[in-house]
Amino acid sequence: MAARPMEKADLSAVLGLWNDSAVRGEVLLKPMTEEGFRRVFEANPSYDGRFDFVAEEQSQVIGWISGITKQVFLPKETPENTPGFLTVIFVDRECRRQGIGTALLEELLEAFRGEGKKSAVCFSTNPIDLGWTIPGTPGHDHNNAPGVDMACDGYPFLQARGFEVEAVEVAMYLDLARYQAPPTLAELQEKLRGEGIDTGRYDPRLQDDFDRMCDRVGSEYWRSVLQEETAREEPRPILAATHEGYMVGFTGPVDVEPSGRGWFTGICTDPEYERRGIATVLFNLLMQEFIAAGARFSTLFTGDSNHAQRLYARTGFEVRRKFAMMERPLEDGTR
C-alpha cells in the first residue's frame, strides 16, 4: 500500500468509496456525484486539492482523506491562527483495520505541519459544507455537519489517534406540520412592546445598530451575516427585536431550501436583554415564517449544554444526532 496525493483521475474511485459508505448507512452524508464534488469542493475558494491524499494498492484506490485550510477569513482570522481542517476520510470496507486510515491521517497532518498549522480539527468552521440526512425522516436533510458524528466509526478512530473532544453539538429536527404556536405568544410580544422592544420582521432601512449586540455576544460570524443581508438590494426576511435604535435580538434570514428545509443562520439575543422572552418570540415567529414560505421541516445545531436547547424543545424540536468537535494539537510535531 502506498499513500500519495490525489489526482484528478482518482475522482471516480474516491467517490465510489464515499457512496458505498453512504449507501450502507455507515455515514449520514449524502451520496456525492462528480458534479456535486465540483460544486462543493472545487468551487470553494479555500479548496485547492493540496490536502487530499489517497491510499493505493495494486493500482486500486482503497482509501481517501480530504483536508483544507482557510483562504477566506473572518475578521481577526489569519493563516497563523486558523487550523487545518479534516473534512472526510474513507477506507474500502474490505481493507479496514490494516493501518490505511492511520497512514492517510498522518499524511494529512504532516501537510498541515508544513503549512505551519498548530492543530488539526473537525469543526463547524470548516469551509466545506457537507449535507447529511436526518435519521428517521423521509430524506430530510441538514446543510452541514459541525464535526464528527458520534455514532459513526470515525469517532473512536480519531479518539484513538490523539483527537480530543472540545465540544458536543446536538442536531435537532422539527416536522413543521407538528408545529403549534404557544397560546401566550401574542401576550409576550405585547409585554415586550410595553418595554419599548419591538419584535417582528426587520426593516433594513431603519439602520438599527447591530454591532453592539455582536460585540457583546462576541460573534463575528453573525456580524458578517447581518452586514451582508442588510446590504442586499432585496434582503431576505430577518426577525429582530429592536430597542431605541439598537438591534437586541435576531434570527433568520428566512430561506427555504429546495429540499423543503427552513434554513436560518441562528438566533441571538444581546446578553443585557436576556430572560425577557425575546428569543421565544423571535423563534416562534421564525417557524411561522417558514410555514408561510412553504417549508416542510427545520433543523438546527446547538451546544449539548446550551440552555437554548430548552427553547427549541418547547417549540417541538427533537434531538436526532450528536456531533463532536474534535482537535489534535500539532505544535510539537509528534505523531
C-alpha positions, 0 to 999 in steps of 0.5 A: 500500500502506498499513500500519495496525493490525489489526482484528478483521475482518482475522482471516480474511485474516491467517490465510489468509496464515499457512496458505498459508505453512504449507501450502507448507512455507515455515514449520514452524508449524502451520496456525492456525484462528480458534479456535486464534488465540483460544486462543493469542493472545487468551487470553494475558494479555500479548496485547492486539492493540496490536502487530499491524499489517497491510499493505493494498492495494486493500482486500486484506490482503497482509501481517501482523506480530504483536508483544507485550510482557510483562504477566506477569513473572518475578521481577526482570522489569519493563516497563523491562527486558523487550523487545518481542517479534516473534512472526510476520510474513507477506507474500502470496507474490505481493507479496514483495520490494516493501518490505511486510515492511520497512514492517510491521517498522518499524511494529512497532518504532516501537510498541515505541519508544513503549512505551519498549522498548530492543530488539526480539527473537525469543526463547524468552521470548516469551509466545506459544507457537507449535507447529511440526512436526518435519521428517521425522516423521509430524506430530510436533510441538514446543510452541514455537519459541525464535526464528527458524528458520534455514532459513526466509526470515525469517532473512536478512530480519531479518539484513538489517534490523539483527537480530543473532544472540545465540544458536543453539538446536538442536531435537532429536527422539527416536522413543521406540520407538528408545529403549534404556536404557544397560546401566550405568544401574542401576550409576550410580544405585547409585554415586550412592546410595553418595554419599548422592544419591538419584535417582528420582521426587520426593516433594513432601512431603519439602520438599527445598530447591530454591532453592539449586540455582536460585540457583546455576544462576541460573534463575528460570524453573525456580524458578517451575516447581518452586514451582508443581508442588510446590504442586499438590494432585496434582503431576505426576511430577518426577525429582530427585536429592536430597542431605541435604535439598537438591534437586541435580538435576531434570527433568520434570514428566512430561506427555504431550501429546495429540499423543503428545509427552513434554513436560518443562520441562528438566533441571538439575543444581546446578553443585557436583554436576556430572560425577557422572552425575546428569543421565544418570540423571535423563534416562534415567529421564525417557524411561522415564517417558514410555514408561510414560505412553504417549508416542510421541516427545520433543523438546527445545531446547538451546544449539548449544554446550551440552555437554548436547547430548552427553547427549541424543545418547547417549540417541538424540536427533537434531538436526532444526532450528536456531533463532536468537535474534535482537535489534535494539537500539532505544535510539537510535531509528534505523531 
